[in-house]
Amino acid sequence: MLEIAVMLEGQNGLNWSRWQNIVRLVEDLGFVGLYRSDHFTNMNPPDKDSLELWVSLTWLACNTKRIEFGPLVSPVSFRHPVQTARMASAVDDLSNGRLTLGLGAGWQEREHHLFGFDLLDAKSRFDRFEEGLQVITGLLDNDHPISLDGKYYHLNEATLLPRPHRSGGPRILIGGTGKDRTPNLVARYADEWNAIFLTPEQFQAANRRIDEALKKANRDLKSVRRSMMTGCIFGHTEASLKEKLEARGRTSAELRERGMIAGSVSEVKGQLQALESAGLERIMLQWLDLDDLAGLEALAKAVL
């Protein structure tokens, strides 16, 4: 059965009161998990509240018992991968093994410029990302000291202590739909592949590329979970749905063509069933209106 989770854009006005309200609601409603982006700002002003990722996940780990959670995704361009590995291991232990560590190369130019982070050109960015994956997985996987002499990162007989309670630490998620480098990185480092905004047909094609990369790496196809984050336009009333569609200037059919989940209860159910038939195992529904808790409750009632 397709697992259904909620995803929040942290830079879209997330503060403590909104985060705490949504965390409690997602836990109570029965969604399988809650994920959030790791951004400092939106691509364009005006800037809004953007609660720090790892501090917010620490609070979630201490104040929930059931839901899985994690970043979608945390870029190595913001934090040194050693720090990311240390924080992820600690938060995973704190939650009794419910963290999925989503990792990425970074992409949004504006926030890197505003806060002084070096984004790099596309090739260098992914080279750095792969080195970051080596650092993080190496520290999480190995009980003995490790060394790395890379272009971007250097380790000299480094050991992560205390050791993660889970063997190998939290699950590693890599997102993206690139045709070459992403499948290869997934096959080498990931426990979960996360696509974004794909129709069932597009998902099937991208999923086959993941299968092919796993076969080349001699990995079991079932060893990598297949998930997707996509937009969700749903209202607790017809008027609420109409208002959300008008705000985006598109019909629900037009949004569905872009890989989003949109429409009435029956339309949303049909889209989820089609994605499940295409091989999707977990979907993270992007919930942009952080104050529309009634809509989130109605969504849970409709699809869970």
C-alpha positions in Angstrom: 0.0 0.0 0.0 1.2 3.5 -0.9 2.5 5.3 2.3 1.4 8.9 2.6 3.4 11.6 4.3 3.4 15.4 4.5 6.1 17.8 3.4 6.5 21.4 4.4 8.6 24.2 2.8 10.5 25.4 5.8 11.3 28.8 4.2 7.6 29.5 3.5 6.8 31.0 6.9 7.7 28.1 9.2 8.1 29.2 12.8 7.8 27.4 16.2 4.0 27.7 16.6 3.3 26.5 13.1 5.8 23.7 13.3 4.6 22.4 16.6 0.9 22.5 15.6 1.6 20.6 12.3 3.9 18.1 14.0 1.2 17.2 16.5 -1.5 17.1 13.9 0.5 14.8 11.5 1.3 12.5 14.4 -2.4 12.3 15.5 -3.9 12.0 12.0 -2.0 8.9 11.0 0.3 10.1 8.2 3.4 7.9 8.0 5.8 10.8 8.2 6.6 14.6 8.1 9.4 16.0 6.0 10.6 19.6 5.4 12.9 21.5 3.1 16.2 22.9 4.3 16.3 26.5 2.9 17.2 29.9 4.3 14.9 31.8 1.9 12.6 31.4 -1.0 13.9 32.0 -4.6 12.3 35.4 -4.6 11.3 38.0 -2.0 9.5 38.7 0.3 11.4 36.6 2.8 9.4 34.7 5.4 10.1 32.9 8.6 12.4 29.9 8.1 12.9 27.8 11.2 16.3 26.1 11.4 16.1 22.5 10.1 18.1 20.5 12.6 16.8 22.4 15.7 13.2 21.7 14.5 13.9 18.0 13.9 15.4 17.7 17.3 12.2 19.0 18.8 10.1 16.6 16.7 12.2 13.7 17.7 11.5 14.4 21.4 7.8 15.2 21.0 6.5 12.4 18.8 6.5 8.6 19.1 5.5 7.3 15.7 6.1 9.4 12.6 9.2 9.1 10.4 10.8 12.4 9.4 13.7 14.1 7.8 15.0 16.8 5.4 14.0 16.9 1.8 16.9 17.6 1.4 19.8 19.0 3.4 22.5 20.4 1.1 26.2 19.8 1.7 26.7 23.4 0.5 25.3 24.8 3.8 27.0 22.6 6.4 30.2 20.6 6.5 29.2 16.9 6.1 31.0 16.0 9.3 28.5 18.2 11.2 25.6 16.8 9.2 26.6 13.2 10.1 27.0 14.1 13.8 23.7 15.8 14.0 21.8 13.2 12.0 23.2 10.3 14.1 22.2 12.1 17.3 18.7 13.0 16.2 18.1 9.5 14.8 19.1 8.0 18.2 16.9 10.5 20.0 13.9 9.4 17.9 14.6 5.7 18.3 15.5 5.3 14.6 12.9 7.4 12.8 15.1 9.8 10.8 15.6 9.6 7.1 18.7 11.7 6.1 17.9 13.4 2.8 21.0 14.8 1.2 21.5 17.1 -1.8 24.1 19.2 -3.6 22.3 22.5 -3.2 20.7 24.5 -6.0 19.0 27.8 -5.0 21.3 30.6 -6.0 19.6 33.5 -4.0 20.1 32.0 -0.5 23.7 31.0 -1.2 24.4 34.6 -2.3 22.6 36.2 0.6 24.3 34.2 3.3 27.7 33.8 1.7 27.7 30.1 0.8 29.6 28.9 -2.3 27.2 27.1 -4.6 29.8 26.3 -7.3 29.1 25.4 -11.0 26.9 22.3 -11.6 29.7 19.8 -12.2 31.8 21.0 -9.2 28.7 21.1 -7.1 27.9 17.4 -7.7 31.6 16.5 -7.3 31.5 18.1 -3.9 28.2 16.4 -3.1 29.7 13.0 -3.9 32.6 13.7 -1.6 30.2 14.8 1.1 28.3 11.5 0.7 31.6 9.6 1.1 32.3 11.6 4.4 28.8 11.0 5.8 28.3 7.4 4.9 31.9 6.6 5.9 31.5 8.1 9.4 28.1 6.5 9.9 29.1 3.0 8.6 32.5 2.5 10.2 33.4 1.7 13.8 37.0 2.2 13.0 38.8 5.5 12.1 38.6 6.6 8.5 40.7 9.0 6.3 39.8 10.8 3.2 42.0 13.1 1.1 39.5 14.7 -1.3 39.3 17.9 -3.2 36.7 19.4 -0.9 36.9 17.4 2.4 39.7 15.8 4.4 39.5 13.3 7.2 42.5 12.0 9.2 41.7 8.9 11.2 38.3 10.3 12.1 35.6 8.3 14.1 32.0 9.3 14.8 31.4 8.9 18.6 29.1 7.9 20.1 28.4 5.3 17.5 24.8 5.3 16.0 22.4 3.1 17.8 21.2 1.9 14.3 23.9 -0.1 12.4 25.0 2.4 9.7 23.0 5.2 11.2 19.9 6.7 9.6 18.7 5.8 6.2 20.2 7.9 3.4 17.8 9.5 0.9 19.0 11.0 -2.4 16.6 13.0 -4.5 16.5 14.0 -8.1 15.5 12.8 -11.6 18.8 13.2 -13.5 19.3 10.5 -16.0 23.0 9.6 -15.2 24.6 10.9 -12.1 21.6 10.6 -9.8 20.9 6.9 -10.4 24.6 6.1 -9.9 24.8 8.0 -6.6 21.6 6.3 -5.4 23.0 2.9 -6.3 26.3 3.7 -4.4 25.0 5.5 -1.3 21.3 5.5 -0.8 18.6 3.5 0.9 15.8 5.6 -0.7 15.4 7.5 -3.9 13.1 10.5 -4.0 11.6 11.9 -7.2 9.8 15.2 -7.5 6.7 16.3 -9.4 6.3 13.4 -11.9 3.3 11.9 -13.6 2.9 8.2 -13.2 4.3 7.7 -16.7 7.3 9.9 -16.0 7.9 8.2 -12.6 8.0 4.8 -14.3 10.6 5.9 -16.7 12.8 7.4 -14.0 12.3 4.4 -11.8 13.6 2.1 -14.5 16.8 4.1 -14.6 17.2 3.5 -10.8 16.6 -0.2 -11.4 19.3 -0.3 -14.1 21.8 1.5 -11.9 21.1 -0.9 -9.0 21.6 -3.9 -11.2 25.0 -2.6 -12.4 26.0 -2.1 -8.8 24.8 -5.7 -7.9 22.3 -4.4 -5.4 18.9 -5.9 -4.7 16.2 -3.7 -6.3 14.2 -3.9 -3.1 17.0 -2.4 -1.1 16.1 1.1 -2.2 12.7 2.6 -1.3 11.0 4.6 -4.1 9.4 7.8 -2.9 8.3 11.1 -4.4 7.7 14.6 -3.2 5.0 16.6 -5.1 2.6 19.5 -4.8 -0.8 18.9 -3.3 -3.8 21.2 -4.0 -6.7 20.0 -1.8 -9.4 21.9 0.1 -11.6 20.9 3.0 -14.5 22.4 1.0 -15.2 23.0 -2.7 -14.8 26.7 -2.0 -11.4 26.2 -0.4 -10.2 24.1 -3.4 -11.5 26.7 -5.8 -9.7 29.4 -4.0 -6.4 27.5 -4.0 -6.7 26.8 -7.7 -7.5 30.4 -8.5 -4.5 31.6 -6.5 -2.3 29.4 -8.8 -4.1 30.5 -12.0 -4.5 26.9 -13.2 -7.1 24.1 -13.2 -6.6 20.9 -11.3 -6.2 19.1 -14.7 -3.3 21.4 -15.6 -1.6 20.9 -12.3 -2.0 17.1 -12.6 -0.2 17.3 -16.0 2.7 18.9 -14.1 2.9 15.9 -11.7 1.0 17.5 -8.8 -1.8 15.9 -6.8 -4.8 18.2 -7.2 -8.6 18.0 -7.2 -11.5 16.5 -5.4 -11.4 13.5 -3.1 -12.1 11.0 -5.9 -9.5 12.7 -8.2 -6.8 12.7 -5.6 -7.5 9.0 -4.8 -7.3 8.2 -8.5 -3.9 9.9 -8.8 -2.5 8.2 -5.8 -3.6 4.8 -7.1 -2.0 5.4 -10.5 1.3 6.3 -8.8 1.2 3.2 -6.7 0.6 1.1 -9.8 3.6 2.8 -11.3 5.8 1.5 -8.5 5.7 4.4 -6.0 6.0 3.3 -2.4 5.8 6.5 -0.4 4.6 10.0 -1.4 5.3 13.2 0.5 2.5 15.7 -0.2 3.7 19.3 -0.2 1.4 21.3 2.1 2.1 25.0 1.4 -0.6 26.6 3.5 0.9 26.2 6.9 -2.2 27.6 8.7 -4.7 25.4 6.8 -5.0 22.7 9.5 -8.6 22.0 8.6 -7.5 21.1 5.0 -4.8 18.8 6.4 -7.4 17.0 8.5 -9.7 16.7 5.5 -6.9 15.3 3.4 -6.1 12.7 6.0 -9.7 11.7 6.2 -9.8 11.4 2.4 -6.7 9.4 1.7 -5.6 7.5 4.8 
